[in-house]
Structure formats: structure tokens, C-alpha cells
Amino acid sequence: MAKVKDYVSGKVLDDAKLALTLAKYLGLPVLGSIFSKQLLKAIKPFEPKLINLNIAKELIRAADKCAVGERVCRAINNNSKLTESVFLDELAEGMVQTGKAEYMSKQEAINILKKYNNPLLLSKVSNKYTEICCSVPKGCVYWNIERKGYKVLTRIKK
């Protein structure tokens, strides 16, 4: 399971790079089968969800702290579209302390999500939903695996 310390240390970047590389091989007969098991096992603890803005607003309003910073997949692919993630509570603290995010008011965080109009992905970090990403499907680990036919995103509509 990814923990706040993995985000703070940058380990999550290394894991995401590896996952994107392995995702390229998912269509191959033998390697694809082996890699799919590893990838699905690695992704499961994040319990990623595709959410709408209303759900994101509820989560942000319920949080004690909010911070905004570069999304993880963007940090490993500088050529991709610039969007940001909203980090909540302990993850917000850790990301701010390491200079990877800035504290924002709840309304500012909501406005960031509105600004990009990208699919919103919610992920668990340290066993709590604390990352809301304005995803860019082309460079996203979850979306790349979904395109290969593996359903890793739970769709939540409210």
C-alpha cells in the first residue's frame, strides 16, 4: 500500500514509472499475463475511483487540510498536459513539507479541479482517500491499464 512517506520521498514516482512501462506489455501473451497480475496487485491498495466534481467537493469540504501540487504522472512525463492534484489531510501536510504542493483554501482547491475539467481520480494513500487527481488519460497509469482491458477504476456517480 502506498503511504504518505512514499509520496514525500518520491518512491511513488519510481513505482508509477515502472507501472507505465509494464502496462505497455499487457497485450503480449505470456508477459502480459505475468505483468497484469503484478500491476493489479500493486494498484489494488489505491482503490482508485473515477469521481465527479460533487464528490470531490464533499471530500475537500470534509478535510482538515488541502494542498495543490503537480499530479504524480505529470512529474514523470514532463511533456504531458499540465494539471494538478488536490492532496488532503496528512498527504497535504507531507507534500507541502517537501515543497511538492502548496496549502490552499478549500474553495481554491475546488476551483483548481474546475479549472482543468479533466476526469477526476480519487486514490487511497495510507489507507485513506487523500489524493484527487485531474487525470490526463494518455499518461495515467490507471487509464493505460484500463485501455488494455483491465478494469481498475470504480466509477462513482452521485
VOPAGU-2260 file (C-alpha; in pm, 1 decimal, decimal comma):
REM VOPAGU-2260
SITE   aa  ch    i         X         Y         Z
SITE  MET   A    0       0,0       0,0       0,0
SITE  ALA   A    1     127,4     345,7     -84,2
SITE  LYS   A    2     187,4     560,1     217,9
SITE  VAL   A    3     233,3     932,1     262,5
SITE  LYS   A    4     608,4     871,4     302,7
SITE  ASP   A    5     615,4     711,4     -45,9
SITE  TYR   A    6     476,0    1031,9    -196,7
SITE  VAL   A    7     705,8    1252,6       9,2
SITE  SER   A    8    1019,1    1050,3     -71,7
SITE  GLY   A    9     937,2    1019,5    -441,2
SITE  LYS   A   10     909,5     639,3    -428,2
SITE  VAL   A   11     561,9     664,6    -578,1
SITE  LEU   A   12     721,2     823,4    -887,8
SITE  ASP   A   13     950,7     524,8    -935,8
SITE  ASP   A   14     656,9     288,5    -889,5
SITE  ALA   A   15     446,7     483,2   -1141,6
SITE  LYS   A   16     730,5     479,3   -1398,1
SITE  LEU   A   17     761,2     103,7   -1361,4
SITE  ALA   A   18     384,4      57,0   -1387,5
SITE  LEU   A   19     366,6     263,4   -1707,8
SITE  THR   A   20     648,2      57,0   -1856,7
SITE  LEU   A   21     485,8    -273,0   -1761,0
SITE  ALA   A   22     147,0    -156,6   -1892,0
SITE  LYS   A   23     293,2    -146,0   -2243,6
SITE  TYR   A   24     338,2    -524,3   -2231,9
SITE  LEU   A   25     -11,4    -616,4   -2113,1
SITE  GLY   A   26    -124,3    -721,2   -2460,1
SITE  LEU   A   27     151,9    -978,7   -2502,5
SITE  PRO   A   28      53,3   -1342,5   -2443,1
SITE  VAL   A   29     296,3   -1461,1   -2173,9
SITE  LEU   A   30     450,0   -1139,1   -2043,6
SITE  GLY   A   31     112,8    -966,1   -2039,0
SITE  SER   A   32     -29,5   -1233,1   -1811,9
SITE  ILE   A   33     262,1   -1209,4   -1569,6
SITE  PHE   A   34     271,1    -829,5   -1564,8
SITE  SER   A   35    -105,1    -793,4   -1530,4
SITE  LYS   A   36    -104,0    -986,6   -1203,1
SITE  GLN   A   37     176,6    -770,4   -1065,4
SITE  LEU   A   38      16,0    -445,3   -1177,0
SITE  LEU   A   39    -329,6    -530,6   -1047,7
SITE  LYS   A   40    -181,5    -634,6    -712,9
SITE  ALA   A   41      12,9    -306,8    -690,4
SITE  ILE   A   42    -288,2     -92,1    -783,0
SITE  LYS   A   43    -547,0    -261,8    -563,6
SITE  PRO   A   44    -449,2     -82,5    -236,3
SITE  PHE   A   45    -506,2     257,6    -400,9
SITE  GLU   A   46    -869,7     157,4    -466,0
SITE  PRO   A   47    -886,1     415,2    -747,2
SITE  LYS   A   48   -1221,4     568,9    -826,6
SITE  LEU   A   49   -1343,4     785,1   -1110,1
SITE  ILE   A   50   -1547,3    1054,9    -937,7
SITE  ASN   A   51   -1737,1    1367,0   -1031,7
SITE  LEU   A   52   -1685,2    1720,7    -907,6
SITE  ASN   A   53   -1964,6    1696,9    -648,9
SITE  ILE   A   54   -1796,3    1403,6    -474,9
SITE  ALA   A   55   -1461,2    1583,7    -488,4
SITE  LYS   A   56   -1619,5    1892,2    -329,6
SITE  GLU   A   57   -1760,7    1682,0     -45,4
SITE  LEU   A   58   -1420,7    1527,6      24,3
SITE  ILE   A   59   -1244,8    1862,8      16,2
SITE  ARG   A   60   -1500,0    2024,7     245,5
SITE  ALA   A   61   -1467,1    1735,9     493,0
SITE  ALA   A   62   -1086,3    1758,2     500,4
SITE  ASP   A   63    -887,7    1941,2     765,8
SITE  LYS   A   64    -616,5    2049,2     520,9
SITE  CYS   A   65    -591,5    2093,8     144,3
SITE  ALA   A   66    -289,2    2137,6     -75,1
SITE  VAL   A   67    -243,6    2152,2    -450,7
SITE  GLY   A   68      55,1    2025,8    -645,9
SITE  GLU   A   69     165,0    1862,0    -966,4
SITE  ARG   A   70      -1,6    1528,1   -1033,8
SITE  VAL   A   71     223,7    1225,3    -993,2
SITE  CYS   A   72     205,2    1104,7   -1354,0
SITE  ARG   A   73     293,8    1455,6   -1478,6
SITE  ALA   A   74     608,1    1452,8   -1267,8
SITE  ILE   A   75     733,6    1151,1   -1463,8
SITE  ASN   A   76     619,4    1279,9   -1803,6
SITE  ASN   A   77     702,6    1649,2   -1837,2
SITE  ASN   A   78     570,7    1655,9   -2193,6
SITE  SER   A   79     216,8    1577,3   -2082,6
SITE  LYS   A   80     -51,8    1835,8   -2023,6
SITE  LEU   A   81      -9,6    2031,9   -1701,2
SITE  THR   A   82    -279,5    1955,5   -1446,8
SITE  GLU   A   83    -269,3    1940,8   -1070,1
SITE  SER   A   84    -382,7    1717,9    -788,2
SITE  VAL   A   85    -553,4    1808,7    -464,8
SITE  PHE   A   86    -398,8    1645,9    -160,4
SITE  LEU   A   87    -592,2    1616,5     163,8
SITE  ASP   A   88    -503,8    1596,6     532,6
SITE  GLU   A   89    -181,9    1400,4     608,4
SITE  LEU   A   90     -86,7    1376,6     243,0
SITE  ALA   A   91    -132,0    1753,6     207,8
SITE  GLU   A   92      99,3    1807,8     505,6
SITE  GLY   A   93     368,5    1579,9     367,8
SITE  MET   A   94     357,1    1724,3      18,9
SITE  VAL   A   95     376,7    2082,0     149,9
SITE  GLN   A   96     664,8    1999,1     386,5
SITE  THR   A   97     871,6    1867,5      95,9
SITE  GLY   A   98     784,4    2155,2    -136,8
SITE  LYS   A   99     575,9    1940,3    -372,2
SITE  ALA   A  100     250,0    2124,8    -302,6
SITE  GLU   A  101     111,0    2444,2    -153,4
SITE  TYR   A  102    -166,3    2480,3     100,5
SITE  MET   A  103    -488,5    2615,9     -46,3
SITE  SER   A  104    -824,3    2707,2      95,2
SITE  LYS   A  105   -1099,1    2455,1      30,4
SITE  GLN   A  106   -1258,0    2684,1    -226,7
SITE  GLU   A  107    -925,0    2735,9    -405,0
SITE  ALA   A  108    -878,5    2358,4    -421,6
SITE  ILE   A  109   -1227,5    2315,9    -569,3
SITE  ASN   A  110   -1154,0    2590,2    -823,0
SITE  ILE   A  111    -837,7    2406,0    -930,4
SITE  LEU   A  112   -1043,7    2097,5   -1011,8
SITE  LYS   A  113   -1297,1    2306,1   -1204,8
SITE  LYS   A  114   -1021,7    2482,1   -1399,7
SITE  TYR   A  115    -896,4    2171,9   -1577,5
SITE  ASN   A  116   -1222,2    1988,9   -1650,0
SITE  ASN   A  117   -1032,1    1657,2   -1664,9
SITE  PRO   A  118   -1151,2    1319,5   -1533,7
SITE  LEU   A  119   -1112,1    1319,4   -1155,1
SITE  LEU   A  120    -946,4    1018,3    -996,1
SITE  LEU   A  121    -955,8     951,1    -624,4
SITE  SER   A  122    -684,8     733,5    -467,1
SITE  LYS   A  123    -615,0     595,2    -122,8
SITE  VAL   A  124    -284,0     682,9      37,9
SITE  SER   A  125    -204,2     542,5     384,3
SITE  ASN   A  126    -543,1     369,0     373,6
SITE  LYS   A  127    -740,9     692,7     336,6
SITE  TYR   A  128    -873,4     871,9      28,9
SITE  THR   A  129    -642,3    1173,7      20,2
SITE  GLU   A  130    -548,8    1228,0    -345,2
SITE  ILE   A  131    -780,5    1378,8    -606,0
SITE  CYS   A  132    -609,5    1389,5    -942,6
SITE  CYS   A  133    -711,7    1588,6   -1250,8
SITE  SER   A  134    -602,9    1296,7   -1465,4
SITE  VAL   A  135    -471,5    1308,1   -1818,4
SITE  PRO   A  136    -566,8     966,0   -1958,4
SITE  LYS   A  137    -274,8     941,3   -2204,0
SITE  GLY   A  138      -7,9     944,5   -1932,3
SITE  CYS   A  139    -201,7     797,3   -1640,6
SITE  VAL   A  140    -114,1     454,7   -1502,1
SITE  TYR   A  141    -477,9     369,1   -1428,8
SITE  TRP   A  142    -608,0     479,6   -1769,5
SITE  ASN   A  143    -327,8     297,2   -1954,0
SITE  ILE   A  144    -416,8     -27,0   -1779,7
SITE  GLU   A  145    -788,3      29,6   -1845,7
SITE  ARG   A  146    -715,9      73,3   -2217,7
SITE  LYS   A  147    -560,8    -274,7   -2214,8
SITE  GLY   A  148    -894,7    -416,4   -2097,0
SITE  TYR   A  149    -836,7    -437,2   -1721,1
SITE  LYS   A  150   -1094,8    -258,2   -1509,3
SITE  VAL   A  151    -908,0     -89,0   -1225,7
SITE  LEU   A  152   -1125,7     220,3   -1180,1
SITE  THR   A  153   -1450,5     206,3    -988,5
SITE  ARG   A  154   -1695,1     450,3   -1142,5
SITE  ILE   A  155   -1880,3     654,5    -879,3
SITE  LYS   A  156   -2171,6     876,5    -974,6
SITE  LYS   A  157   -2368,6    1078,2    -727,3
